[in-house]
Amino acid sequence: MHLLYEFRIVKNAENHKHNPEFINDAIDTLENVVRKMERILTQLKKGQDHAKLKFPNY
């Protein structure tokens, strides 16, 4: 998922907060973001240099 989409969640939240489909999609997206961040943090903790980090594709 593209990073700009994740920012759009915040911008659209007020208008769509009562839309169950929006809420479910937002939760799925945020869970995905957390998984990606945890993966990157794990790589950093293992001491890999930046050239070897495997960043997710957007």
C-alpha positions as CSV (number, residue, x, y, z in Angstrom):
1,M,0.0,0.0,0.0
2,H,1.3,3.4,-0.9
3,L,2.3,5.8,1.9
4,L,0.1,8.6,0.6
5,Y,-2.9,6.3,1.0
6,E,-2.1,5.8,4.6
7,F,-2.1,9.6,5.1
8,R,-5.4,9.8,3.3
9,I,-6.9,7.6,6.0
10,V,-6.4,10.4,8.6
11,K,-7.7,13.1,6.3
12,N,-10.8,11.0,5.4
13,A,-11.5,9.6,8.9
14,E,-13.8,12.4,10.0
15,N,-16.0,12.2,6.9
16,H,-16.2,8.4,6.9
17,K,-16.0,7.5,10.6
18,H,-19.5,5.9,10.5
19,N,-18.8,3.8,7.4
20,P,-18.0,0.3,8.5
21,E,-16.2,-0.5,5.2
22,F,-13.9,2.5,5.7
23,I,-13.2,1.6,9.3
24,N,-12.3,-2.0,8.3
25,D,-10.1,-0.9,5.5
26,A,-8.4,1.6,7.7
27,I,-7.7,-1.0,10.4
28,D,-6.3,-3.4,7.8
29,T,-4.0,-0.7,6.4
30,L,-2.7,0.3,9.8
31,E,-2.1,-3.3,10.7
32,N,0.0,-3.6,7.5
33,V,1.9,-0.4,8.4
34,V,2.7,-1.7,11.9
35,R,4.0,-5.1,10.4
36,K,6.2,-3.2,8.0
37,M,7.6,-1.0,10.7
38,E,8.2,-4.0,13.0
39,R,10.1,-5.7,10.2
40,I,12.3,-2.6,9.6
41,L,13.0,-2.2,13.4
42,T,14.0,-5.8,13.7
43,Q,16.4,-5.4,10.8
44,L,17.9,-2.3,12.4
45,K,18.2,-4.0,15.8
46,K,20.2,-6.9,14.1
47,G,22.7,-4.3,13.1
48,Q,22.3,-4.6,9.3
49,D,23.6,-1.6,7.5
50,H,21.3,0.6,5.5
51,A,22.4,-0.8,2.2
52,K,21.2,-4.2,3.1
53,L,17.8,-3.2,4.6
54,K,14.8,-4.7,2.8
55,F,12.3,-1.9,2.7
56,P,8.8,-2.8,1.6
57,N,7.7,-1.9,-1.9
58,Y,5.1,0.8,-2.2
